[in-house]
Amino acid sequence: NLWILYKKSKMPSQTPNQSLSDEQQFKRHIAYKLRIGDIFAGKPILNDEKFKFLILQDKEIARVNVLASIIDKFVQEGEKKYASLTLDDASGQIRVKTFGDDVKKFEPFLQGDTIMVIGLLRSWNNELYIIPEIIKKKDTQYLLLRKLELDLEKPKTLPLNQLVELKDKLLSLIKKEDSNGGAEIEKLILELKESPEIINQEIRKLLEEGTIYEPRPGVVRYLG
């Protein structure tokens, strides 16, 4: 279930008097590992209404590496073939689009699948989306692993007002899951944008305060 859109045959061919600048430029673009919410936190830079790159934390980003779940799949057949996958990683949603004969590349992927996408950022009608180069199926556990990986680079402390806000969000999510027998800590970590380390610290505080309890490992319930 791995496909590569940019095959060698599609790379620019070189003639004796032609430079490799296009191919070299393609290779220079790093595919940054990002959560979807981080992509939309960046600033798109356009040139004559054409997307050039995204500025995020002083980086110029043209290619991304995203890991997310497919929540919607759309395929348009006929003369103008078009397909899209809507992705969600709990931090936001973004569409992956393809056109023409390449729509068949989406056939192995279904709603509910977790996938890794490497591709180019594009913008049309004020919508940021991804033109895929590589798509690969992944186990759902990789969603948490990706968040853990990216959050290692984030600060390990938060201002007091943000900690209070995080505590309120945690309690709200935990109460919401009470009718289902409790909230899974792993799902709480995925749902919230803060780092797993900070979230776990706040969960431990709530346990120590007696506000919540742990009926079984990895699950918490509201006690009040």
Backbone as CSV, one residue per row, in Angstrom:
resi,resn,N_x,N_y,N_z,CA_x,CA_y,CA_z,C_x,C_y,C_z
1,ASN,0.809,-1.209,0.000,0.000,0.000,0.000,0.851,1.272,0.000
2,LEU,1.947,1.202,-0.705,2.820,2.369,-0.842,2.861,2.746,-2.308
3,TRP,2.648,4.009,-2.601,2.819,4.429,-3.981,3.597,5.705,-4.037
4,ILE,4.338,5.890,-5.113,5.164,7.079,-5.326,4.693,7.738,-6.611
5,LEU,4.259,8.978,-6.491,3.694,9.694,-7.636,4.788,10.207,-8.572
6,TYR,5.839,10.742,-7.980,6.899,11.327,-8.797,7.897,10.232,-9.174
7,LYS,7.627,9.580,-10.275,8.515,8.521,-10.741,9.724,9.148,-11.442
8,LYS,10.749,8.318,-11.597,11.970,8.810,-12.221,11.698,9.351,-13.621
9,SER,10.772,8.688,-14.304,10.459,9.127,-15.668,9.861,10.517,-15.719
10,LYS,9.320,10.971,-14.570,8.694,12.291,-14.534,9.674,13.387,-14.130
11,MET,10.868,12.980,-13.714,11.851,13.987,-13.342,12.372,14.666,-14.609
12,PRO,12.817,15.930,-14.507,13.278,16.635,-15.702,14.462,15.926,-16.338
13,SER,14.411,15.702,-17.642,15.546,15.090,-18.328,16.557,16.175,-18.654
14,GLN,17.812,15.790,-18.770,18.867,16.771,-18.984,19.436,16.635,-20.387
15,THR,19.591,17.743,-21.053,20.285,17.790,-22.337,21.647,18.414,-22.085
16,PRO,22.587,18.289,-23.026,23.934,18.827,-22.798,23.948,20.285,-22.375
17,ASN,22.971,21.094,-22.859,22.986,22.527,-22.553,21.959,22.915,-21.508
18,GLN,21.379,21.907,-20.809,20.316,22.208,-19.854,20.834,21.967,-18.439
19,SER,20.564,22.909,-17.556,21.021,22.764,-16.172,20.094,21.825,-15.424
20,LEU,20.541,21.380,-14.263,19.751,20.510,-13.398,19.039,21.310,-12.315
21,SER,18.876,22.610,-12.554,18.372,23.475,-11.490,17.015,23.028,-10.975
22,ASP,16.087,22.612,-11.872,14.760,22.199,-11.441,14.839,20.966,-10.550
23,GLU,15.625,19.969,-10.986,15.752,18.736,-10.206,16.452,19.015,-8.887
24,GLN,17.497,19.854,-8.934,18.220,20.178,-7.708,17.321,20.919,-6.739
25,GLN,16.478,21.823,-7.282,15.559,22.565,-6.424,14.563,21.609,-5.784
26,PHE,14.074,20.611,-6.553,13.156,19.613,-6.018,13.798,18.881,-4.843
27,LYS,15.086,18.515,-5.022,15.770,17.755,-3.978,16.058,18.607,-2.744
28,ARG,16.193,19.909,-2.934,16.568,20.778,-1.810,15.423,20.961,-0.834
29,HIS,14.187,20.851,-1.295,13.052,21.064,-0.417,12.930,19.919,0.585
30,ILE,13.097,20.247,1.847,12.951,19.250,2.899,11.466,18.994,3.141
31,ALA,11.092,17.745,3.333,9.710,17.414,3.691,9.611,17.491,5.222
32,TYR,9.143,18.620,5.725,9.089,18.843,7.169,7.964,18.024,7.799
33,LYS,8.282,17.339,8.880,7.263,16.627,9.648,6.466,17.652,10.454
34,LEU,5.168,17.720,10.163,4.315,18.709,10.821,2.982,18.087,11.186
35,ARG,2.362,18.609,12.249,0.964,18.310,12.497,0.136,19.288,11.663
36,ILE,-1.061,18.896,11.334,-1.886,19.716,10.447,-2.142,21.100,11.043
37,GLY,-2.367,21.156,12.347,-2.584,22.446,12.999,-1.405,23.380,12.854
38,ASP,-0.195,22.820,12.818,1.011,23.635,12.642,1.063,24.228,11.232
39,ILE,0.608,23.465,10.247,0.597,23.971,8.869,-0.253,25.239,8.781
40,PHE,-1.431,25.203,9.409,-2.332,26.350,9.333,-1.921,27.491,10.256
41,ALA,-0.940,27.225,11.120,-0.397,28.303,11.948,0.653,29.107,11.187
42,GLY,1.109,28.579,10.047,2.118,29.267,9.254,1.518,30.347,8.367
43,LYS,2.399,31.108,7.723,1.979,32.201,6.851,2.289,31.842,5.399
44,PRO,1.249,31.658,4.551,1.494,31.349,3.143,2.098,32.558,2.405
45,ILE,3.112,32.302,1.605,3.728,33.343,0.784,3.361,33.071,-0.670
46,LEU,2.745,34.073,-1.305,2.296,33.940,-2.684,3.091,34.858,-3.598
47,ASN,3.193,34.444,-4.863,3.813,35.269,-5.889,2.857,35.302,-7.070
48,ASP,2.236,36.465,-7.323,1.203,36.581,-8.359,0.092,35.560,-8.135
49,GLU,-0.319,35.453,-6.879,-1.399,34.558,-6.452,-1.021,33.082,-6.529
50,LYS,0.220,32.772,-6.855,0.688,31.390,-6.890,1.460,31.079,-5.614
51,PHE,1.101,29.969,-4.961,1.738,29.601,-3.698,3.223,29.304,-3.909
52,LYS,4.067,29.892,-3.055,5.510,29.633,-3.121,5.962,28.746,-1.969
53,PHE,5.675,29.188,-0.744,6.047,28.402,0.424,5.316,28.933,1.641
54,LEU,5.483,28.235,2.733,4.862,28.600,4.003,5.959,29.010,4.972
55,ILE,5.768,30.121,5.658,6.736,30.525,6.670,6.229,30.074,8.039
56,LEU,7.018,29.254,8.708,6.670,28.744,10.029,7.933,28.621,10.857
57,GLN,7.985,29.362,11.947,9.151,29.339,12.839,10.443,29.580,12.061
58,ASP,10.433,30.620,11.236,11.588,31.040,10.439,12.008,30.024,9.383
59,LYS,11.165,29.044,9.087,11.460,28.077,8.032,10.581,28.363,6.817
60,GLU,11.140,28.162,5.628,10.375,28.252,4.386,9.994,26.837,3.977
61,ILE,8.716,26.527,4.081,8.255,25.138,3.922,7.442,24.994,2.645
62,ALA,7.917,24.126,1.745,7.203,23.847,0.500,6.713,22.398,0.453
63,ARG,7.392,21.525,1.189,7.023,20.105,1.240,6.779,19.718,2.691
64,VAL,5.819,18.805,2.895,5.479,18.378,4.247,5.389,16.860,4.338
65,ASN,5.545,16.381,5.549,5.374,14.968,5.882,4.318,14.929,6.982
66,VAL,3.117,14.461,6.630,1.978,14.476,7.544,1.501,13.056,7.809
67,LEU,1.152,12.774,9.067,0.596,11.479,9.433,-0.776,11.722,10.050
68,ALA,-1.825,11.138,9.452,-3.184,11.447,9.887,-4.145,10.358,9.444
69,SER,-5.386,10.476,9.894,-6.433,9.528,9.523,-7.296,10.114,8.409
70,ILE,-7.751,9.246,7.513,-8.657,9.666,6.441,-10.077,9.717,7.004
71,ILE,-10.698,10.895,6.969,-12.073,11.015,7.460,-13.069,11.167,6.316
72,ASP,-12.554,11.391,5.093,-13.453,11.485,3.938,-12.651,11.225,2.664
73,LYS,-13.312,10.548,1.721,-12.686,10.274,0.416,-13.673,10.646,-0.674
74,PHE,-13.187,11.391,-1.664,-14.036,11.820,-2.780,-13.343,11.492,-4.096
75,VAL,-14.088,10.870,-5.014,-13.538,10.553,-6.332,-14.528,11.015,-7.392
76,GLN,-14.038,11.805,-8.350,-14.854,12.262,-9.480,-14.321,11.617,-10.754
77,GLU,-15.142,10.773,-11.358,-14.745,10.124,-12.608,-15.180,10.989,-13.791
78,GLY,-14.991,10.452,-14.989,-15.395,11.198,-16.173,-14.235,11.878,-16.862
79,GLU,-14.559,12.901,-17.646,-13.530,13.588,-18.425,-12.525,14.310,-17.540
80,LYS,-13.033,14.969,-16.510,-12.148,15.687,-15.581,-12.033,14.887,-14.287
81,LYS,-11.083,13.988,-14.254,-10.901,13.122,-13.093,-10.247,13.900,-11.954
82,TYR,-10.769,13.662,-10.769,-10.269,14.377,-9.579,-10.565,13.529,-8.344
83,ALA,-9.664,13.526,-7.391,-9.898,12.794,-6.144,-9.260,13.554,-4.991
84,SER,-9.861,13.399,-3.818,-9.295,14.030,-2.625,-9.484,13.132,-1.418
85,LEU,-8.549,13.230,-0.494,-8.640,12.591,0.812,-8.609,13.700,1.852
86,THR,-9.575,13.713,2.762,-9.554,14.675,3.858,-8.902,14.010,5.065
87,LEU,-7.848,14.630,5.567,-7.063,14.064,6.664,-7.305,14.821,7.960
88,ASP,-7.241,14.086,9.071,-7.424,14.668,10.405,-6.437,13.999,11.354
89,ASP,-5.654,14.811,12.073,-4.717,14.252,13.065,-5.008,14.780,14.464
90,ALA,-6.240,15.249,14.692,-6.718,15.797,15.966,-6.250,17.225,16.199
91,SER,-5.317,17.732,15.378,-4.905,19.133,15.507,-5.533,19.988,14.411
92,GLY,-6.085,19.341,13.382,-6.685,20.065,12.279,-6.989,19.123,11.132
93,GLN,-7.522,19.680,10.046,-7.870,18.897,8.865,-7.283,19.550,7.622
94,ILE,-6.889,18.715,6.672,-6.359,19.216,5.399,-6.697,18.196,4.315
95,ARG,-6.830,18.691,3.074,-7.135,17.781,1.972,-5.874,17.464,1.158
96,VAL,-5.817,16.219,0.686,-4.795,15.765,-0.255,-5.513,15.589,-1.582
97,LYS,-4.999,16.224,-2.651,-5.706,16.215,-3.933,-4.833,15.631,-5.040
98,THR,-5.504,14.965,-5.978,-4.806,14.488,-7.172,-5.752,14.558,-8.358
99,PHE,-5.183,14.582,-9.570,-5.966,14.847,-10.768,-5.603,13.876,-11.892
100,GLY,-6.502,13.771,-12.867,-6.232,12.956,-14.044,-6.116,11.472,-13.719
101,ASP,-5.227,10.805,-14.460,-5.065,9.363,-14.276,-4.511,8.999,-12.898
102,ASP,-3.927,9.964,-12.197,-3.353,9.672,-10.880,-4.408,9.424,-9.803
103,VAL,-5.693,9.652,-10.112,-6.732,9.402,-9.108,-6.760,7.932,-8.706
104,LYS,-6.311,7.041,-9.593,-6.313,5.609,-9.274,-5.336,5.284,-8.145
105,LYS,-4.408,6.191,-7.895,-3.442,5.968,-6.817,-4.106,5.987,-5.445
106,PHE,-5.323,6.574,-5.370,-6.035,6.628,-4.089,-6.854,5.363,-3.821
107,GLU,-6.927,4.468,-4.804,-7.793,3.289,-4.683,-7.516,2.431,-3.443
108,PRO,-6.248,2.214,-3.032,-6.001,1.342,-1.873,-6.409,1.955,-0.534
109,PHE,-6.728,3.253,-0.518,-6.932,3.944,0.743,-8.402,4.241,0.981
110,LEU,-8.855,3.962,2.210,-10.267,4.081,2.561,-10.460,4.986,3.762
111,GLN,-11.676,5.484,3.926,-12.025,6.257,5.116,-11.743,5.423,6.353
112,GLY,-11.054,6.014,7.326,-10.684,5.303,8.541,-9.235,4.858,8.557
113,ASP,-8.593,4.795,7.376,-7.179,4.415,7.326,-6.305,5.517,7.919
114,THR,-5.203,5.113,8.529,-4.167,6.050,8.954,-3.054,5.997,7.916
115,ILE,-2.656,7.162,7.416,-1.652,7.201,6.354,-0.578,8.254,6.636
116,MET,0.586,8.026,6.051,1.635,9.037,6.016,1.666,9.612,4.601
117,VAL,1.658,10.928,4.500,1.692,11.604,3.200,2.904,12.520,3.145
118,ILE,3.690,12.370,2.099,4.758,13.326,1.795,4.361,14.012,0.500
119,GLY,4.328,15.333,0.520,3.900,16.021,-0.683,4.160,17.516,-0.654
120,LEU,3.732,18.158,-1.728,3.949,19.591,-1.908,2.723,20.371,-1.450
121,LEU,2.964,21.436,-0.721,1.871,22.326,-0.334,1.457,23.179,-1.520
122,ARG,0.143,23.344,-1.649,-0.406,24.209,-2.683,-1.567,24.999,-2.091
123,SER,-1.975,26.051,-2.790,-3.093,26.860,-2.318,-3.969,27.230,-3.502
124,TRP,-5.299,27.092,-3.311,-6.257,27.486,-4.342,-7.522,27.969,-3.660
125,ASN,-7.994,29.136,-4.064,-9.185,29.735,-3.448,-9.062,29.803,-1.924
126,ASN,-7.892,30.229,-1.469,-7.598,30.388,-0.037,-7.619,29.068,0.740
127,GLU,-7.516,27.952,0.033,-7.436,26.656,0.710,-6.039,26.069,0.546
128,LEU,-5.370,25.794,1.665,-4.106,25.074,1.628,-4.403,23.584,1.484
129,TYR,-3.700,22.921,0.577,-3.874,21.481,0.420,-2.532,20.860,0.035
130,ILE,-2.514,19.536,-0.105,-1.278,18.815,-0.402,-1.418,18.065,-1.715
131,ILE,-0.424,18.220,-2.597,-0.296,17.376,-3.781,0.654,16.236,-3.386
132,PRO,0.174,14.986,-3.333,0.989,13.906,-2.771,2.089,13.414,-3.687
133,GLU,3.215,13.096,-3.108,4.305,12.417,-3.800,4.351,10.953,-3.358
134,ILE,4.210,10.752,-2.043,4.228,9.401,-1.466,3.088,9.278,-0.470
135,ILE,2.370,8.166,-0.520,1.366,7.843,0.496,1.613,6.413,0.959
136,LYS,1.584,6.226,2.268,1.829,4.889,2.829,0.902,4.656,4.011
137,LYS,0.276,3.488,4.054,-0.576,3.139,5.185,0.267,2.936,6.435
138,LYS,-0.288,3.358,7.585,0.380,3.197,8.867,-0.613,2.669,9.904
139,ASP,-0.083,2.049,10.946,-0.927,1.649,12.065,-1.336,2.901,12.834
140,THR,-2.528,2.864,13.446,-3.023,4.052,14.159,-2.105,4.480,15.298
141,GLN,-1.316,3.551,15.839,-0.422,3.912,16.947,0.620,4.947,16.518
142,TYR,0.860,5.057,15.220,1.846,6.021,14.741,1.373,7.458,14.913
143,LEU,0.060,7.675,15.065,-0.439,9.024,15.339,0.138,9.551,16.643
144,LEU,0.119,8.711,17.670,0.666,9.112,18.969,2.182,9.236,18.900
145,LEU,2.826,8.297,18.204,4.290,8.346,18.094,4.740,9.622,17.386
146,ARG,4.006,10.038,16.342,4.363,11.263,15.633,4.216,12.476,16.544
147,LYS,3.127,12.506,17.330,2.936,13.637,18.235,4.055,13.676,19.272
148,LEU,4.421,12.506,19.822,5.512,12.444,20.796,6.811,12.948,20.169
149,GLU,7.066,12.537,18.946,8.289,12.933,18.251,8.354,14.450,18.068
150,LEU,7.262,15.036,17.598,7.260,16.476,17.328,7.239,17.307,18.607
151,ASP,6.607,16.777,19.652,6.503,17.543,20.888,7.798,17.567,21.684
152,LEU,8.765,16.722,21.319,10.070,16.768,21.971,10.746,18.121,21.757
153,GLU,10.372,18.777,20.637,10.988,20.066,20.306,10.289,21.246,20.976
154,LYS,9.153,20.984,21.623,8.381,22.076,22.215,8.793,22.328,23.668
155,PRO,8.508,23.521,24.182,8.832,23.817,25.586,8.122,22.848,26.529
156,LYS,8.784,22.526,27.644,8.232,21.550,28.586,7.426,22.205,29.710
157,THR,7.302,23.524,29.678,6.481,24.217,30.668,5.549,25.184,29.951
158,LEU,4.454,25.537,30.626,3.492,26.487,30.073,3.245,27.596,31.083
159,PRO,2.882,28.789,30.609,2.467,29.854,31.535,1.249,29.389,32.341
160,LEU,1.072,30.002,33.525,0.007,29.589,34.438,-1.376,29.634,33.781
161,ASN,-1.651,30.698,33.024,-2.983,30.809,32.409,-3.241,29.685,31.409
162,GLN,-2.185,29.237,30.715,-2.341,28.130,29.769,-2.504,26.798,30.498
163,LEU,-1.863,26.648,31.638,-2.042,25.435,32.437,-3.475,25.330,32.963
164,VAL,-4.037,26.475,33.384,-5.427,26.501,33.865,-6.363,26.125,32.723
165,GLU,-6.086,26.669,31.544,-6.903,26.368,30.367,-6.809,24.877,30.009
166,LEU,-5.593,24.314,30.095,-5.390,22.897,29.807,-6.156,22.023,30.801
167,LYS,-6.118,22.404,32.074,-6.840,21.642,33.105,-8.343,21.632,32.817
168,ASP,-8.879,22.782,32.420,-10.304,22.871,32.100,-10.653,21.984,30.902
169,LYS,-9.780,21.989,29.894,-10.021,21.155,28.713,-9.980,19.677,29.082
170,LEU,-9.009,19.299,29.911,-8.896,17.906,30.350,-10.161,17.451,31.072
171,LEU,-10.606,18.258,32.018,-11.798,17.896,32.787,-13.024,17.795,31.890
172,SER,-13.140,18.695,30.938,-14.279,18.672,30.022,-14.292,17.392,29.201
173,LEU,-13.104,16.998,28.671,-13.005,15.786,27.867,-13.262,14.536,28.709
174,ILE,-12.749,14.535,29.935,-12.932,13.382,30.824,-14.402,13.207,31.197
175,LYS,-15.067,14.322,31.513,-16.506,14.261,31.839,-17.302,13.765,30.640
176,LYS,-16.926,14.204,29.451,-17.632,13.828,28.233,-17.594,12.326,27.999
177,GLU,-16.490,11.696,28.405,-16.319,10.261,28.175,-16.823,9.406,29.332
178,ASP,-17.406,10.035,30.343,-17.834,9.289,31.528,-18.878,8.218,31.183
179,SER,-19.780,8.537,30.269,-20.827,7.573,29.897,-20.269,6.383,29.124
180,ASN,-19.038,6.516,28.642,-18.388,5.425,27.909,-17.452,4.613,28.792
181,GLY,-17.529,4.855,30.096,-16.683,4.099,31.026,-15.364,4.768,31.348
182,GLY,-15.186,5.998,30.876,-13.960,6.728,31.176,-13.219,7.169,29.925
183,ALA,-12.237,8.039,30.126,-11.449,8.596,29.011,-10.093,7.905,28.943
184,GLU,-9.742,7.453,27.749,-8.424,6.849,27.558,-7.372,7.960,27.509
185,ILE,-6.326,7.798,28.315,-5.279,8.818,28.390,-4.633,9.029,27.024
186,GLU,-4.454,7.945,26.275,-3.837,8.061,24.947,-4.673,8.955,24.036
187,LYS,-5.992,8.826,24.097,-6.873,9.659,23.276,-6.846,11.115,23.739
188,LEU,-6.726,11.338,25.047,-6.624,12.705,25.558,-5.373,13.387,25.011
189,ILE,-4.279,12.641,24.970,-3.015,13.190,24.479,-3.130,13.560,23.006
190,LEU,-3.820,12.705,22.239,-3.993,12.989,20.812,-4.921,14.174,20.580
191,GLU,-5.923,14.300,21.431,-6.948,15.340,21.256,-6.403,16.732,21.543
192,LEU,-5.499,16.828,22.511,-4.997,18.133,22.947,-3.690,18.484,22.247
193,LYS,-3.471,19.775,22.029,-2.295,20.206,21.263,-1.031,20.275,22.117
194,GLU,-1.189,20.325,23.449,-0.012,20.439,24.313,0.812,19.149,24.293
195,SER,2.044,19.223,24.771,2.927,18.059,24.715,2.439,16.962,25.654
196,PRO,2.670,15.682,25.299,2.269,14.569,26.161,2.825,14.677,27.583
197,GLU,4.058,15.187,27.706,4.661,15.313,29.032,3.852,16.262,29.924
198,ILE,3.457,17.389,29.378,2.674,18.368,30.147,1.288,17.826,30.458
199,ILE,0.668,17.158,29.465,-0.664,16.582,29.685,-0.616,15.533,30.790
200,ASN,0.392,14.671,30.745,0.534,13.645,31.792,0.761,14.267,33.170
201,GLN,1.514,15.362,33.210,1.743,16.059,34.487,0.427,16.552,35.067
202,GLU,-0.429,17.140,34.213,-1.712,17.665,34.686,-2.659,16.534,35.097
203,ILE,-2.606,15.411,34.378,-3.424,14.258,34.761,-2.995,13.738,36.128
204,ARG,-1.671,13.676,36.365,-1.179,13.222,37.689,-1.650,14.154,38.793
205,LYS,-1.643,15.463,38.516,-2.111,16.436,39.513,-3.582,16.205,39.847
206,LEU,-4.401,15.968,38.811,-5.827,15.731,39.027,-6.064,14.443,39.809
207,LEU,-5.227,13.436,39.548,-5.327,12.182,40.310,-4.964,12.402,41.776
208,GLU,-3.900,13.168,41.997,-3.447,13.445,43.369,-4.467,14.287,44.128
209,GLU,-5.139,15.199,43.423,-6.161,16.046,44.048,-7.436,15.264,44.360
210,GLY,-7.603,14.104,43.707,-8.823,13.338,43.881,-9.958,13.820,42.990
211,THR,-9.617,14.661,42.016,-10.640,15.155,41.087,-11.030,14.063,40.091
212,ILE,-10.073,13.242,39.725,-10.313,12.101,38.839,-9.707,10.854,39.472
213,TYR,-10.088,9.690,38.968,-9.476,8.440,39.433,-9.257,7.517,38.236
214,GLU,-8.471,6.472,38.441,-8.091,5.561,37.374,-8.697,4.184,37.635
215,PRO,-9.892,3.896,37.057,-10.542,2.613,37.300,-9.761,1.428,36.747
216,ARG,-8.999,1.684,35.677,-8.124,0.655,35.109,-6.962,1.371,34.412
217,PRO,-5.848,0.685,34.211,-4.671,1.342,33.622,-4.972,2.035,32.296
218,GLY,-4.561,3.294,32.205,-4.705,4.037,30.958,-6.057,4.683,30.753
219,VAL,-6.954,4.570,31.770,-8.299,5.153,31.679,-8.582,5.959,32.936
220,VAL,-9.146,7.147,32.781,-9.474,7.993,33.927,-10.945,8.402,33.859
221,ARG,-11.520,8.616,35.058,-12.922,9.053,35.161,-13.023,10.230,36.135
222,TYR,-14.047,11.028,35.929,-14.260,12.203,36.789,-14.884,11.771,38.103
223,LEU,-14.324,12.283,39.213,-14.845,11.977,40.544,-15.534,13.178,41.160
224,GLY,-14.983,14.360,40.888,-15.592,15.576,41.419,-14.983,15.989,42.762
